[in-house]
Structures are given as structure tokens and as C-alpha cells.
Amino acid sequence: MQLAVNVVTGGGGLIAFDEFHQGRGSTHNALIQYFAGTPVLGICAQLMLIALAVVWSRGTRFARPLPLAHVDRRSSLEFVASMAELQQRAKAHDLALENIYSRVRRVLVRHAGLNQNSSRAQIAARVASRSKLNEKHLESLMRSCEDTINGASTNARETLRLVRGLREIEAQLGLQGRTRDAKQKEMRT
């Protein structure tokens, strides 16, 4: 690229300036052009390749990722306490009774040797025949529990009375927690 400038001089001639060779028409980066004949550009390119190789190799997995160890920070008693508090705040006495009664009923059915679809009269009669429990008392307790679960009005005192009655029956039959598990093991062997 050459630029010509007309300059009026005393002699009337034309003077031309070639600004391309003076750096005015250059389209290259001056810093790169400064290092063009030196090994600095090659060194920088090699350093960039090394940095890219390091990043590539650090990001590669040689095996499947291992899941982090899950630590449960809550205990079973904490869960039970929170559920009890929620039921107490909601005054859901029937729900608390339902949780306990359904488990006791399953245990009584198993003890009676009946299936889950048996009526409470059948369950009470069979359990009373196999133990020293009063059939009418057991059937009455089961009816009260089922009525409460099905929507009959109740309060905390009545619910507590029903739960105590269920626990007493379990204790009399020896079907509580570890006692029940030990008894079932003995029956299997």
C-alpha cells in the first residue's frame, strides 16, 4: 500500500511518501511481530500445549465415580419423637391409635392362627381359647379401637386408656417386642 501526497513546493514537483514501510499500513500484531524472528513464540506455544495437557489429564477419570458415603445423622428415636409431636399438635389421637392397633391386631391374628380378614369376634374368641384372656373384654377393646380409628370422637385420655389396654394384652400373651421375637424363634425350632 503506497500513499502519495501532493505537496506544493517551490519547484512545482510531486513528492511521494511510502508510509507502508514506515509502519503506518501494517496489519500485524506489533508484539508478535517484535518476537517474529526469535524462539519466544515457539516457547509460548509449547507452554500452552503443556498447560492444555495438564488440564486434560487432571480431568480424566480412570474408573467409575464412587458415591459419597451417606451418613444418617438422625436416630430412630428422633423420628419417633418428631412423629409423636406432630400427632400431638394436630390432636391426631386416632392416627396414633391406628399405628399401634394395626400392629397389635396383626400380632393377635398371628397368635390366633387366623388370617387378616377375620372378624374381631373370631380373633377374640380364638385368642381367649388359647389364653386366659376374657373374650368379651378383648372384643370390646378391639371394637373401641376400631370405632376411634373410624372417626368416633376421642381425646388424649381415652386414647391412652385404649393403648394401655392393648399393651396389657400384649404383655399377658407375651407378644411384646423382644419377648415376641424370642417366642417366635422358639416356635420355629
C-alpha positions as a Markdown table, in Angstrom:
| # | Residue | x | y | z |
|---|---|---|---|---|
| 1 | Met | 0.0 | 0.0 | 0.0 |
| 2 | Gln | 1.5 | 3.2 | -1.0 |
| 3 | Leu | 0.2 | 6.7 | -0.3 |
| 4 | Ala | 1.1 | 9.6 | -2.4 |
| 5 | Val | 0.7 | 13.1 | -1.1 |
| 6 | Asn | 0.9 | 16.1 | -3.3 |
| 7 | Val | 2.9 | 18.8 | -1.8 |
| 8 | Val | 3.3 | 22.1 | -3.4 |
| 9 | Thr | 6.9 | 23.1 | -3.4 |
| 10 | Gly | 8.7 | 26.0 | -4.8 |
| 11 | Gly | 9.9 | 23.8 | -7.7 |
| 12 | Gly | 6.5 | 22.6 | -8.6 |
| 13 | Gly | 7.3 | 18.9 | -8.4 |
| 14 | Leu | 5.5 | 15.9 | -6.8 |
| 15 | Ile | 6.8 | 14.4 | -3.6 |
| 16 | Ala | 5.6 | 10.8 | -2.7 |
| 17 | Phe | 5.9 | 9.2 | 0.8 |
| 18 | Asp | 5.8 | 5.4 | 1.2 |
| 19 | Glu | 4.2 | 5.1 | 4.6 |
| 20 | Phe | 3.8 | 1.3 | 4.4 |
| 21 | His | 7.5 | 0.7 | 5.1 |
| 22 | Gln | 7.4 | 3.1 | 8.0 |
| 23 | Gly | 4.7 | 1.0 | 9.8 |
| 24 | Arg | 1.6 | 3.0 | 9.0 |
| 25 | Gly | 0.0 | 0.4 | 6.8 |
| 26 | Ser | 0.9 | -2.6 | 8.9 |
| 27 | Thr | -2.0 | -5.0 | 9.8 |
| 28 | His | 0.0 | -7.4 | 12.0 |
| 29 | Asn | 0.2 | -7.5 | 15.8 |
| 30 | Ala | 3.2 | -5.4 | 16.9 |
| 31 | Leu | 4.1 | -7.6 | 19.8 |
| 32 | Ile | 4.0 | -10.8 | 17.8 |
| 33 | Gln | 5.9 | -9.0 | 15.0 |
| 34 | Tyr | 8.5 | -8.0 | 17.6 |
| 35 | Phe | 9.2 | -11.6 | 18.5 |
| 36 | Ala | 8.8 | -13.0 | 15.0 |
| 37 | Gly | 12.4 | -14.0 | 14.4 |
| 38 | Thr | 13.1 | -15.3 | 18.0 |
| 39 | Pro | 12.2 | -18.7 | 19.7 |
| 40 | Val | 9.9 | -16.9 | 22.1 |
| 41 | Leu | 6.8 | -17.7 | 20.1 |
| 42 | Gly | 7.7 | -21.4 | 19.9 |
| 43 | Ile | 8.3 | -21.5 | 23.7 |
| 44 | Cys | 4.9 | -19.9 | 24.4 |
| 45 | Ala | 3.2 | -22.4 | 22.1 |
| 46 | Gln | 4.9 | -25.3 | 23.8 |
| 47 | Leu | 3.9 | -23.9 | 27.3 |
| 48 | Met | 0.3 | -23.6 | 26.1 |
| 49 | Leu | 0.4 | -27.3 | 24.9 |
| 50 | Ile | 1.8 | -28.4 | 28.2 |
| 51 | Ala | -0.9 | -26.5 | 30.1 |
| 52 | Leu | -3.6 | -28.0 | 27.9 |
| 53 | Ala | -2.2 | -31.5 | 28.5 |
| 54 | Val | -2.1 | -31.0 | 32.3 |
| 55 | Val | -5.7 | -29.8 | 32.3 |
| 56 | Trp | -6.8 | -32.7 | 30.1 |
| 57 | Ser | -5.0 | -35.3 | 32.2 |
| 58 | Arg | -6.4 | -33.9 | 35.5 |
| 59 | Gly | -9.9 | -34.1 | 34.2 |
| 60 | Thr | -9.8 | -37.7 | 33.1 |
| 61 | Arg | -11.2 | -40.4 | 35.3 |
| 62 | Phe | -9.7 | -43.8 | 35.2 |
| 63 | Ala | -12.6 | -45.6 | 36.9 |
| 64 | Arg | -16.3 | -45.0 | 37.6 |
| 65 | Pro | -17.1 | -42.3 | 40.2 |
| 66 | Leu | -17.6 | -43.6 | 43.7 |
| 67 | Pro | -20.7 | -42.4 | 45.6 |
| 68 | Leu | -20.1 | -40.4 | 48.7 |
| 69 | Ala | -20.7 | -42.2 | 51.9 |
| 70 | His | -24.2 | -41.3 | 53.2 |
| 71 | Val | -24.2 | -40.6 | 56.9 |
| 72 | Asp | -27.6 | -40.6 | 58.5 |
| 73 | Arg | -27.4 | -38.0 | 61.3 |
| 74 | Arg | -30.9 | -38.8 | 62.7 |
| 75 | Ser | -31.7 | -41.6 | 65.1 |
| 76 | Ser | -34.8 | -43.7 | 65.2 |
| 77 | Leu | -35.9 | -42.2 | 68.5 |
| 78 | Glu | -35.6 | -38.7 | 67.0 |
| 79 | Phe | -38.0 | -39.8 | 64.2 |
| 80 | Val | -40.4 | -41.3 | 66.7 |
| 81 | Ala | -40.3 | -38.2 | 68.9 |
| 82 | Ser | -41.0 | -35.9 | 65.9 |
| 83 | Met | -43.9 | -38.0 | 64.7 |
| 84 | Ala | -45.3 | -38.1 | 68.2 |
| 85 | Glu | -45.0 | -34.3 | 68.5 |
| 86 | Leu | -46.7 | -33.8 | 65.1 |
| 87 | Gln | -49.6 | -36.1 | 66.1 |
| 88 | Gln | -49.9 | -34.3 | 69.4 |
| 89 | Arg | -50.0 | -30.9 | 67.8 |
| 90 | Ala | -52.6 | -32.0 | 65.3 |
| 91 | Lys | -54.5 | -33.8 | 68.0 |
| 92 | Ala | -54.5 | -36.8 | 65.8 |
| 93 | His | -55.1 | -39.3 | 68.6 |
| 94 | Asp | -56.9 | -41.6 | 66.2 |
| 95 | Leu | -53.8 | -41.8 | 64.0 |
| 96 | Ala | -51.6 | -42.7 | 66.9 |
| 97 | Leu | -54.0 | -45.4 | 68.0 |
| 98 | Glu | -54.3 | -46.7 | 64.4 |
| 99 | Asn | -50.5 | -47.2 | 64.3 |
| 100 | Ile | -50.5 | -49.1 | 67.5 |
| 101 | Tyr | -53.7 | -51.1 | 67.0 |
| 102 | Ser | -52.8 | -52.3 | 63.5 |
| 103 | Arg | -49.6 | -53.8 | 64.8 |
| 104 | Val | -51.3 | -55.4 | 67.8 |
| 105 | Arg | -54.1 | -56.8 | 65.6 |
| 106 | Arg | -51.6 | -58.4 | 63.3 |
| 107 | Val | -49.9 | -60.0 | 66.3 |
| 108 | Leu | -53.2 | -61.2 | 67.7 |
| 109 | Val | -54.3 | -62.7 | 64.3 |
| 110 | Arg | -50.9 | -64.5 | 64.1 |
| 111 | His | -51.3 | -65.7 | 67.7 |
| 112 | Ala | -54.9 | -66.9 | 66.9 |
| 113 | Gly | -53.8 | -68.7 | 63.7 |
| 114 | Leu | -56.3 | -66.8 | 61.6 |
| 115 | Asn | -56.0 | -64.6 | 58.5 |
| 116 | Gln | -56.1 | -60.8 | 58.4 |
| 117 | Asn | -59.7 | -60.8 | 57.1 |
| 118 | Ser | -61.1 | -62.5 | 60.2 |
| 119 | Ser | -63.6 | -60.5 | 62.3 |
| 120 | Arg | -62.7 | -59.2 | 65.7 |
| 121 | Ala | -65.2 | -61.6 | 67.3 |
| 122 | Gln | -63.4 | -64.6 | 65.7 |
| 123 | Ile | -60.0 | -63.2 | 66.7 |
| 124 | Ala | -61.2 | -62.5 | 70.3 |
| 125 | Ala | -62.7 | -66.0 | 70.6 |
| 126 | Arg | -59.6 | -67.8 | 69.3 |
| 127 | Val | -57.2 | -65.7 | 71.4 |
| 128 | Ala | -59.4 | -66.3 | 74.5 |
| 129 | Ser | -59.5 | -70.0 | 73.9 |
| 130 | Arg | -55.7 | -70.1 | 73.7 |
| 131 | Ser | -55.0 | -67.9 | 76.7 |
| 132 | Lys | -56.6 | -66.7 | 80.0 |
| 133 | Leu | -58.0 | -63.5 | 78.5 |
| 134 | Asn | -61.6 | -62.5 | 78.8 |
| 135 | Glu | -63.2 | -62.8 | 75.3 |
| 136 | Lys | -65.8 | -60.1 | 75.9 |
| 137 | His | -63.2 | -57.6 | 77.3 |
| 138 | Leu | -60.9 | -58.2 | 74.3 |
| 139 | Glu | -63.6 | -57.9 | 71.8 |
| 140 | Ser | -64.9 | -54.7 | 73.5 |
| 141 | Leu | -61.4 | -53.2 | 73.5 |
| 142 | Met | -60.9 | -54.0 | 69.8 |
| 143 | Arg | -64.3 | -52.5 | 68.9 |
| 144 | Ser | -63.4 | -49.3 | 70.8 |
| 145 | Cys | -60.1 | -49.0 | 69.0 |
| 146 | Glu | -61.7 | -49.6 | 65.6 |
| 147 | Asp | -64.5 | -47.1 | 66.3 |
| 148 | Thr | -61.9 | -44.5 | 67.3 |
| 149 | Ile | -59.9 | -45.2 | 64.2 |
| 150 | Asn | -63.0 | -44.9 | 62.0 |
| 151 | Gly | -63.9 | -41.4 | 63.3 |
| 152 | Ala | -65.5 | -41.7 | 66.7 |
| 153 | Ser | -64.7 | -38.6 | 68.9 |
| 154 | Thr | -61.9 | -39.2 | 71.3 |
| 155 | Asn | -59.4 | -37.3 | 73.5 |
| 156 | Ala | -55.9 | -38.0 | 74.7 |
| 157 | Arg | -57.0 | -39.6 | 77.9 |
| 158 | Glu | -59.3 | -42.1 | 76.2 |
| 159 | Thr | -56.7 | -42.9 | 73.6 |
| 160 | Leu | -54.1 | -43.5 | 76.3 |
| 161 | Arg | -56.6 | -45.9 | 78.1 |
| 162 | Leu | -57.1 | -47.9 | 74.9 |
| 163 | Val | -53.3 | -48.1 | 74.2 |
| 164 | Arg | -52.7 | -49.2 | 77.8 |
| 165 | Gly | -55.3 | -51.9 | 77.3 |
| 166 | Leu | -53.6 | -53.1 | 74.1 |
| 167 | Arg | -50.2 | -53.2 | 75.8 |
| 168 | Glu | -51.6 | -55.2 | 78.7 |
| 169 | Ile | -53.0 | -57.8 | 76.3 |
| 170 | Glu | -49.6 | -58.0 | 74.6 |
| 171 | Ala | -47.9 | -58.4 | 78.0 |
| 172 | Gln | -50.3 | -61.1 | 79.1 |
| 173 | Leu | -49.8 | -63.0 | 75.9 |
| 174 | Gly | -46.0 | -62.5 | 75.9 |
| 175 | Leu | -46.1 | -60.9 | 72.5 |
| 176 | Gln | -44.2 | -57.7 | 73.2 |
| 177 | Gly | -41.1 | -56.7 | 71.2 |
| 178 | Arg | -38.1 | -58.9 | 72.0 |
| 179 | Thr | -40.2 | -61.3 | 74.1 |
| 180 | Arg | -42.4 | -61.9 | 71.0 |
| 181 | Asp | -39.3 | -62.3 | 68.7 |
| 182 | Ala | -37.8 | -64.8 | 71.2 |
| 183 | Lys | -41.0 | -66.8 | 71.5 |
| 184 | Gln | -41.3 | -66.9 | 67.6 |
| 185 | Lys | -37.8 | -68.3 | 67.4 |
| 186 | Glu | -38.6 | -71.0 | 69.9 |
| 187 | Met | -41.7 | -72.0 | 68.0 |
| 188 | Arg | -39.7 | -72.3 | 64.8 |
| 189 | Thr | -37.1 | -74.6 | 66.3 |
